[in-house]
Amino acid sequence: MMVDKKKPNQQNPEPCRNYKNELSLLSDEKANEVVGRSLKIYYVVESLRITNTFQYKINEFVEAHMFIIDQEVQLFLKKPKPNEDELTVESIYSGMAGIALLYNFYANKIHNKNKAIEAKLIIEKCLSILDENSDSVTYLTGKSGIFVTATEIYRDLGDIKNAKKMIEKVVDLLPLALNQKMPDVLLYGRAGYLYSLLILKKLGWEDPDRDKLIRKVVLSIFNNGIQTCDRDKPRRTSLMYKCHNKKYLGAAQGLSGVIHCLLLAKSYLTKSELDDLIKPALDYLLTLRYKSGNLPVSLCNDPDHLVQWCHGASGVTHTYALAYKVFLDEKYLNAAIQYGDIVWKRGLLTKGYGLCHGVSGNSYAFMSLFQLTGKTKYLYRAARFVDWCLTTNRQNRIPDNPYSMFEGVAGVTYALIDVQDPIGANLPGF
């Protein structure tokens, strides 16, 4: 494209956000041939085991990444306790709690108790410097994520007493989570707190008031979503949420992420809530798609740029896959598949390799589709995206938190470990 320098108002074109995936241009027949021929490089399909060659390649990078992260961990553990006005929230998303989560995950995968003990040291340091006055209660960016991770680490090490103490700390956040000023979105709000409660349930949380507590959070999320819609004339959807004064639509800060968490809590939803609130909102999102099929970032006429977990097709692939499991409606299956195709075409991001807005995060869309459909082409796509992460010099900027779970190398390492068990793989926090 030529730019006329004589016209000062003419802007330079937007730089491309993704590398071209030539494989996405193949015909269906040719693509099936490539999958049949090339998948054996990555997996023994009959047993869904990773091949020795691919495992060695992955593990070489995992070991290198863990060595780098270990250096940061040692520096963190040696830091003196900060002053009262310097306390912080070392979150799952960008802080050291995410490293503790990775270490415990790694320890369980390779049955290494020493790594689990290291995870315990990290999370206890996070707890010791935690800003108790913070009003952030979510799993990914707030206090509940730190407490939930500590719960899991203590449980895995057999320390049930401290695990129960951490559960109590999550429950104690309920009044803050129900505060009217709290947003509802996954990354910063109530849906993220709901996610923490659901993880605690999986970890064995037993309490006579547990289900009532979870139901309270669910009701609050529904009520706020309805009220936001009621302020819109004409009303176009059954649910809508605001974050930073914008109506976002994606997984991290938007409507689809809230719906995802509500669907994870489906046993706490009535049939009416599923049919009259969740389904219409899912259907509404489908009407907003660009001509490309991608989901906009928000209702603010955003350009069709982003295909990543936090915004766009990648994150919403998971939500429609989950919606199909709940409703068994073919249009949700088709939507998940179509979003996955967009990720295949535009998901090799120049921004980098991370979980939130990078290639490793996008690989989980294919693992989700493989788990849903059993089609090996999605297993192949996941492997190709992970293989892409085993290269260098394809990242156009250094993340703000380069060692972290959702922006940096910890998340990439998590994905490299997870892809070795494609049936059980799950994007952390979603």
N, C-alpha and C positions, 0 to 999 in steps of 0.2 A: 504494500500500500504506500503510495507517495503522499507525502505531507507538504502542503504548500506553505513555505515559511513566511510568505507575505500575509498570511491570515493568522493573526495572533490568537484568535479564539479557537482555532483548530487544534485539538488535542492529539497527542500521540496515541496510537492504538494500545489497548490493554494488553500487557504481556500475557502469553499463554500460560495457563495454570497447570497444564499437564503435558507430559510427553505423549507423542502419538503411539498408540498401541497397534502396530501393523496387524497383529493377529486378529484384532476385532473386525478387520475388513474382509476376512475370509468368508466364503460361502458356507452355508451350513454343512454341506457335504465335505468340503475341504477341512472345515474346523473339526468335524467328527473324526476325520482321518488323522489329523494332527493329535487330537486327544488320545485316540487309540494307540498311536505310535509313541507318543512322548510321555504319557502319564506314567509308564513303567519306569521312567527315570526317577520319579518321585515316590511312588507308592507301589506296594504289592497289593493290587486292587482286591484280590480274593480275600485277603485277611485285613485289609485297610491298615496295613503296617507300612511305615515309612521305609524306604529302601536304605540299605546300609550306606550307600554312596551319599545320598541326600542327608542322612543323619550325621555322617561325619562332617559334611560341609557345614551344616547348621551348627553342630556342637563346637566346631572350631570358632565360629563367630560368637556363640554364647559364652564360651570360656574367655574370649578376648574382651567381650563386653563386661562380663562379671568382674574381670580384673580391673577394668577402668572404674566401674562403679564401686568396687571395694576400696579404692583409693579415696573416693569421696566420702564413703561411709566412715572410714577411719578419721578423716578430718572432722566430720560431723560429731562423732563420739567424743573427740578430744576437746571440743569447744566448751569453754566455761559456761555455766548457767547465766543467761542474760538477766539484765535488770528487769524489774517489774514492768517498766514501760517498753521493754523490747521483746516481750513474750510474743509467740507467733502460733500459727496453725500450720503445721507441717503436713499438708493435705495429701490424699491419695493422688490427686491430679498433678500437682507440681512440686510436692514436698517429699520429705523423707519417709512418710508413711507409705507412699507408693513403693519405695525401695524395700521397706519391710514386707509389704504384700508380695513383691517379686521374690524375695528371699524365701519366704515361707512356701510359696508356690513351687519354687525350684527345689526346696528341701523335700517336699512331698513327692515330687516327680522322680527324684533320684534317690530318695530314702536316705537323706543326709541330715542327721540330727544336729550336727555342728552348724549347718546353715540355718536351721530352725532357731538355734540359740542366738545366732547373730541377728536374726529377724526380731527376736525378743529384745535384744539390747537396743536395736534401732527404735522399736516402737515405744520402749520405756523411756528413751531419751525424748522422743516426740511428746510423750505424756508429761514429762517433767518440765518442758518449756512451753506447754500449751497455754495459750491465752484464754482463760476461762470466761473472760468478758466478751469474747467474740460471739456475734449473733449468727454465725454460719453453722447450720445444722446438717448439711447435706452429706451424702456419702463421698462424693468426688472431691469437693472443695471445702468441706466443713469438718466439724468436730465428730459427728457420728461416724464418719468413715475411719477416723483414727481409732475410736472405741471399738468398732466392729472388727477392724483388723487385729487389734489387741485381743479381742475375744477369741478369734480364730487361732491366733498364735498360742495363746494360753491353753486353749482346748486341745490343740494338737500336741502340746507338750505335757498334757495331763494335769495342768494347774487349773482345776475346775473352780476353786475358790476365787482366784483373780478373774477368771472368765466371767463369772457371775457378777463381779463388781463392775466390769466393763459394760455388761448388759444393763445394769442399773443406771449407769451414766447415760446410755443412749435413751432409756426411758425417761430420765429426768429432763431431757431436752424437749419433751412434748409441749409444754406451755410455750416455749420459744417457737417451736415449729407451727403452732396454731395461731401465733400472733398475726393480727390482720395485716401488718406491714410486711410479712414474709411473702416473697413471690412463690409461685407454685412449680417452677420449672425444675428439671432434673439437676442441672449443674449448680444452681444457686438456691433452690427452694424446697418446697414441701414434697414434691415427687422424689427428690433425692433422699429426703428423710424416710419416706415410705420404703424406698429401696433398701435402706439400712435395716428397717424393721423386718422386711422379708428375708434378708440374708441372715439375720439373727434367728429367725424361725427355722431356716435350713440348718443352722448350727446347733439346734437343739434347745432353743429358748422355750421354756415352759413356765407359764404364769397364768393364773385364773383370769386375769384381766387383759391378757395379751390380745385376744381377738377384738375385744371392745376398743382397745387402744388403736389398733390398726384401722378398724372401721371409722373411728373418729377422724383420722388423717384422710382417709378416702373421701369421706363426706365433705370435709373442708375443701379438698381439691375440686370435687364436683361443684360445690356451691359457688366457689370463686369463678370457675369456668363458665357457669350459667350466668352469673351476674355480669361478667365482662361481655357476654353475648347480648344480654338484655339492654346494655347501654348503646348497642349498635342498631341503627335504624336504616334500612331494613335488616332484620336479623338473618344472617346467612348460614350460620352453623349452630350446632347444639352446645359446643364448648369452644372457648378461646382463652388464651392467657397472654399476659404482658410481662416483658422483662426489659429493664432499661427503657421503659416507655415505648417499646416497639412490640408488635405482634409477630414474634418469630414462629417459624414453622418446623424447624429441624429437631434433631435428637437432643442436642445439648441444652438449648435455651427455648425450645418452642413446643408447639402443640403436639407434634408427633412423639416427642420424648415423654411428655406427660401421659399421653395415651398408652405408650409402651409400659410405663410403670403401673398404670391402672390395670392393664391386661395381665401383667405379672401377678397382680393381686386379685385375679378374677374370682377366686373363691369367696372374696369379701364383697363382691358386686352382685346386685340383684339382676334378674333377667331384664327388668325394665331399664335399669341403668346401662346394661350392655346394648340393648336394642334401641333405646330412645336417646341415649347420650353418646356412647362410644361409636356405634356404627355410623350415625349421621356425621360425626366429626371426621371419621376415616373417609367417608364418601366425599365430604367437602374438600378435604385435602387433595383428593384425586382430581377435582375440578380446577385446581390452581396450577397444574403442571404447565411448564413451558412447552413449546412445540417440540423441543428435544425430548420431553418426557421427564426432565429433571424437576425437582421440587425447589421453588424459590426459597431464599433465606427468610424472608418476612413478607408482610403485606405492604411493603414500601417500594414497589417497583424496582427491586434489586435486579441487576444484570445476571444473566445465566452463566455464572463463573465457577461456582463451588460444587465440587463433588467429593465430599469427605464425610467422616462420621458426624462431626458437629453440625454441619449444614449440608443439605442436599441429599442426593440419592443414596449414599452409602449408609448413613444412619437409618433412614426410613425403610431400607430393605429389610432390616431386622423387624421393624414394627409391623410391616404388612405380612411377613412370614409368621409372626406371632398371631396376628389377627386371623390369618387363615387357619391356624391350629385351633383357635377359639371358636370361630364362626363357621368354618368349613365352606366359605363362600369363594367360588372360583375367581371372582374379580380381585380378591385380595392376593391370591396366589399369583395371578397374572401381573398384578402391580408389583409384587416382590420380584418376580422374574424380570420385568421391564426395568425396574430400578437397578437390578443387578447387572443388566446388560449395559446400562449407562456407566456403571462403575468400571466394567471391563473395558469400555471404550475410552473413558476419560479419567480413570482413577490412578494412573501412574503420575503422581503429583510432583511438580518441580519443587514444591515447598519442602518436601523431605519425607522421612520414613515413619514418623510418629503415629500414635494411635488416634489422636484427636483430629489432626488434619494432615495425615500422611498415608503412605502406602501400606504400612503394616495394619493400620486401622481399617483401611479399605479391604484388606484380605479377609477380614472377618465377615463381610457381607457374603462372600462366596462360601465360607464355611457354614454360615447360617442356611444358605440355600441348599447346600449339599445335605445337611442334616434334615431339611424339610423334604427334599425331593429324591434323594439318593442318586441323583444323576452325577456321573463321574466328571462331566465337563466342569462342574463347579469345584470339585476337588482339584482338578487340573489348574483352574484359574487361581484358586487360593495358593497353590504351590508356585505358580509363575510369579505372583505378586510377592510372595515371601522370598523367592529366589532373587527378585529385583532388589530386595533389601540387603542382600549379601554382596552388593557392589558398593563402590564409593564414588564420590564426586557427582552425585545426582541430586544434591540438595542445595538450593540456591540461597539459603540463609541459615545461620545458627539459631536454634530455638532459644527462647528466653531462659528456659530451664533445661539445659541440654542433657542432664542425667535423669530426668524425671520420668514418671510413668506415662503421662499422656502427651508430653511434648518431646521427650527425649529418648535416650538409648535404653532406659529401663523398659519402656513399653514395647520397643522393638524386640528386646530380649524375651519378654513375656510372650509375644506372638510367635517367635521362633521356637519356643518350647511348646506352645499350645498347638501349633500346626502338626506336631508329631502325633497328636491324638485328635484327629479331625471330628470324630463323633462327639467327644466331650468338650471341644473348644468353645470358649465363650469370652466375648469382649469384657474385660473387667468393668464393673459398674453399670452394665447394661444387659 
